[in-house]
Amino acid sequence: MTTMAQESPAVPATRGAAIRRHELAAFLRSRRERITPEQVGLPRGSRRRTPGLRREEVAHLSAVGVTWYTWLEQARDIQVSVQVLDALARTLMLDPSERVHLFQLAAATDPTPAASCPSLTPALREMLDRLEPVPACVQNSRYDILVYNRTYARLFGDLDAIPPEDRNCVFLVHTHPDWQAAIVHLDEVMRVMAARLRASMAGHLGEPAWKMLLKRLKSASPEFRENWDRYEVVGMRSRTKEFLNPYVGHLTVEHTDLWLGPQHGPRMLTYTPKNEETRERLEKLLEIARGDD
């Protein structure tokens, strides 16, 4: 009688979850200990013995309870929301790879910005490059900037220097000094952007990424809170825009949206010059961008 070798049992799901929790706890401790108080605007004090930040400091900066965060570093079996993971990633100054690792250890999906988009093919990226010196990018319905060409990167300053998770047009218009300085008629643009976001959000109510963006905007910008409370709604439309570029000066362009899928999905945004002076200045901006590469 032939007997078949018995296969080794798979690791139970509960054991796998416990392993992830311990890895998450160790990862959080290591990231906490590498950040100095000065990096986050806290005084060091003369009696500090803890390398890096204390647990209570991370909890305070992330707006979570000290006990809860302590349990997280103790690998306790607690639920962690994507909003809390996002706050911890910012407090601990995680780079993109570390942020991905954090969400993987927590068995969560990072909702901001979209990590992948089926429309972002190599051909589309080449198209963005070939549109230069016309500034162009691809955004999703939440106004996350997914990919862009060199002139768009320098249109409002230096987009490459902004962390990927902060590359959201509504957020930057309301919070980033370089973007605000570059936009002519800023108050009007803020009001329109809030109205557009409300229109887009109607199909995504309750989704974590949208709730997180709305919470950040309300927390960071009094102007956004005021405009949001107007309950205005504005749809997409082409329009003339004016910018004060820090490198080449005044630009007058035509804003056009080219849809890459369903109307509420990703779209290519272009700013074509409205006059010859703007065209020449965009060509000069491209030369500057090439020199920065």
C-alpha positions in Angstrom: 0.0 0.0 0.0 1.4 3.3 -1.1 1.0 6.3 1.3 1.2 9.8 0.1 3.4 12.3 1.9 1.3 14.6 4.0 1.7 18.3 3.0 2.7 20.8 5.7 -0.3 22.7 6.9 -0.5 26.3 5.8 0.2 29.1 8.3 -3.1 29.9 10.0 -4.5 33.3 9.1 -4.4 34.3 12.8 -0.7 33.5 13.0 0.0 35.5 9.8 -1.9 38.5 11.2 0.1 38.3 14.4 3.4 38.3 12.4 2.3 41.4 10.5 1.3 43.2 13.7 4.8 42.5 15.2 6.5 43.6 12.0 4.3 46.8 12.0 5.2 47.5 15.7 8.9 47.1 15.0 8.7 49.3 11.9 6.9 52.1 13.7 9.4 52.0 16.5 12.4 52.2 14.1 10.9 55.1 12.1 10.0 57.0 15.4 13.5 56.6 16.8 15.2 58.1 13.7 13.3 61.4 13.8 14.7 64.2 16.0 12.3 66.5 18.0 13.8 69.5 16.0 12.6 67.9 12.7 9.0 68.3 13.8 9.3 71.5 15.7 9.5 70.2 19.2 12.1 71.2 21.9 14.6 68.5 22.8 14.9 69.4 26.5 17.7 68.4 28.8 16.3 65.2 30.2 15.4 63.3 27.0 16.8 59.8 26.9 14.5 58.3 24.2 16.2 58.2 20.8 14.1 60.2 18.4 10.5 60.9 19.3 8.5 59.7 22.3 5.4 57.6 21.7 3.2 60.4 23.2 4.8 62.9 20.7 3.9 60.7 17.7 0.4 60.2 19.1 -0.1 64.0 19.5 1.3 64.9 16.1 -0.9 62.2 14.5 -4.0 63.2 16.5 -4.5 59.7 18.0 -4.7 58.6 21.6 -1.4 57.8 23.4 -2.8 54.5 24.8 -4.0 53.5 21.3 -0.6 54.3 19.7 1.2 52.4 22.5 -1.0 49.4 21.8 -0.1 49.6 18.2 3.7 49.5 19.0 3.0 46.6 21.3 1.5 44.6 18.4 -2.0 44.4 20.1 -4.8 43.2 17.9 -6.5 46.5 17.1 -8.1 47.9 14.0 -6.2 50.7 12.2 -8.0 53.0 9.8 -6.5 54.3 6.6 -6.9 57.9 8.0 -4.7 57.0 11.0 -2.1 55.2 8.8 -2.0 58.3 6.6 -1.4 60.5 9.6 1.3 58.3 11.0 3.0 58.2 7.6 3.2 62.0 7.5 4.3 62.3 11.2 7.0 59.8 10.7 8.1 61.4 7.4 7.9 58.1 5.5 9.2 58.1 1.9 7.0 56.5 -0.8 8.5 53.1 -0.4 8.2 53.2 3.4 4.6 54.4 3.1 3.7 51.4 0.8 5.4 49.1 3.4 3.4 50.6 6.2 0.0 50.0 4.5 1.1 46.5 3.5 2.0 45.6 7.1 -1.4 47.0 8.2 -3.2 44.9 5.5 -4.7 48.2 4.2 -5.0 49.8 0.8 -3.4 53.3 0.6 -6.2 55.5 -0.8 -4.1 58.6 -1.7 -3.2 59.2 -4.4 -4.1 56.4 -6.7 -1.2 54.0 -6.7 -2.0 52.8 -10.2 -4.2 53.8 -13.1 -4.8 51.6 -16.1 -4.9 54.6 -18.3 -1.2 55.5 -17.5 0.3 53.6 -20.3 3.8 54.2 -21.7 2.2 55.6 -24.8 0.3 58.2 -22.7 3.4 59.2 -20.9 5.1 59.7 -24.3 2.2 61.8 -25.4 2.6 64.1 -22.4 6.2 64.5 -23.3 5.5 65.3 -27.0 2.9 68.0 -26.0 5.8 70.0 -24.5 6.1 73.0 -24.2 2.3 72.8 -23.5 1.9 72.0 -19.8 0.0 68.7 -19.4 -0.8 66.2 -16.8 -3.2 63.3 -15.9 -5.6 63.7 -13.0 -8.2 61.5 -11.5 -11.7 62.6 -10.4 -10.3 63.5 -6.9 -7.8 65.9 -8.5 -4.8 63.8 -7.6 -2.0 64.6 -10.1 -0.9 61.1 -11.4 1.7 62.0 -14.0 2.8 65.2 -15.7 5.3 66.6 -18.2 8.2 68.9 -17.5 6.5 72.2 -18.2 3.6 71.3 -16.0 6.1 70.4 -13.3 7.4 74.0 -13.3 4.2 75.8 -13.9 3.6 76.6 -10.3 7.1 76.2 -9.0 8.6 72.8 -8.5 6.1 70.0 -8.4 8.8 67.4 -8.2 9.7 68.7 -4.7 6.2 68.1 -3.4 5.6 64.6 -1.9 3.5 62.4 -4.2 0.8 62.0 -1.5 0.4 65.9 -1.5 0.1 66.3 -5.3 -3.6 67.1 -5.3 -4.7 70.3 -7.1 -7.4 71.2 -4.6 -5.1 70.7 -1.7 -2.2 72.7 -3.3 -4.4 75.6 -4.4 -5.6 76.0 -0.8 -2.3 75.3 1.1 0.8 75.7 -0.9 2.4 79.2 -1.0 4.0 78.7 -4.5 0.8 77.6 -6.1 -1.2 80.4 -4.5 1.4 83.0 -5.7 1.2 81.6 -9.2 -2.6 81.8 -9.6 -4.2 85.0 -10.8 -7.7 85.5 -9.3 -6.9 83.1 -6.4 -10.1 83.6 -4.5 -12.2 82.8 -7.5 -10.1 79.7 -8.3 -10.5 78.5 -4.7 -14.2 78.8 -4.8 -14.5 77.0 -8.2 -12.2 74.2 -7.0 -14.3 73.6 -3.9 -17.4 73.5 -6.1 -15.9 71.1 -8.5 -14.7 68.8 -5.8 -18.3 68.7 -4.3 -19.6 67.8 -7.8 -17.1 65.0 -8.2 -17.5 63.7 -4.7 -21.2 63.0 -5.2 -20.3 59.6 -6.7 -17.8 58.7 -4.0 -19.5 59.5 -0.7 -18.2 57.4 2.1 -15.0 56.3 0.3 -12.0 56.6 2.6 -9.8 58.5 0.1 -12.4 61.1 -0.5 -13.2 61.4 3.2 -9.5 61.8 4.1 -9.0 64.5 1.5 -12.0 66.4 2.7 -10.8 66.2 6.3 -7.3 67.5 5.4 -8.8 70.4 3.4 -11.1 71.4 6.2 -8.3 71.2 8.7 -5.7 73.1 6.7 -7.7 75.9 5.0 -10.3 78.3 6.4 -11.0 79.5 2.8 -11.9 75.9 1.8 -14.2 75.5 4.8 -16.0 78.7 3.9 -16.3 77.8 0.2 -17.4 74.2 1.0 -20.2 75.4 3.2 -21.6 77.3 0.3 -22.8 74.0 -1.2 -22.0 75.2 -4.7 -21.5 72.8 -7.6 -19.6 73.4 -10.8 -19.0 71.0 -13.6 -16.0 70.6 -15.9 -15.6 73.2 -18.6 -12.8 74.7 -20.7 -11.8 78.2 -19.7 -9.1 80.7 -20.0 -6.7 80.9 -17.0 -3.9 83.2 -16.0 -0.7 82.3 -14.1 2.3 84.3 -12.8 5.0 81.8 -13.3 8.0 82.3 -11.0 10.5 81.6 -13.9 9.0 83.3 -17.0 6.3 85.6 -15.8 2.6 86.1 -16.9 1.0 83.3 -18.8 -2.5 83.2 -20.4 -3.7 79.7 -21.4 -6.7 77.7 -22.4 -7.6 74.9 -20.0 -8.9 71.8 -21.7 -9.9 68.4 -20.2 -9.5 65.3 -22.4 -11.3 62.3 -20.8 -9.4 59.0 -20.8 -12.4 56.8 -19.7 -15.8 57.4 -18.2 -16.5 61.1 -17.5 -15.8 60.8 -13.8 -12.6 58.9 -14.3 -9.0 60.0 -15.2 -8.5 62.8 -17.6 -5.7 64.6 -19.4 -5.5 68.3 -18.6 -3.7 70.7 -21.0 -2.9 74.4 -20.9 -2.5 75.6 -24.5 -1.1 79.2 -25.0 -3.7 81.9 -25.8 -1.2 84.2 -27.4 2.3 84.3 -29.0 3.9 85.8 -25.9 2.7 82.9 -23.7 3.9 80.4 -26.3 7.4 81.9 -26.3 7.4 81.9 -22.5 6.3 78.3 -22.3 9.1 77.4 -24.7 11.5 79.2 -22.3 10.0 77.4 -19.3 10.7 74.1 -21.1 14.3 75.1 -21.6 14.5 75.8 -17.8 12.9 72.5 -17.0 15.4 70.6 -19.2 18.3 72.4 -17.6 17.0 71.2 -14.2 17.0 67.5 -15.3 
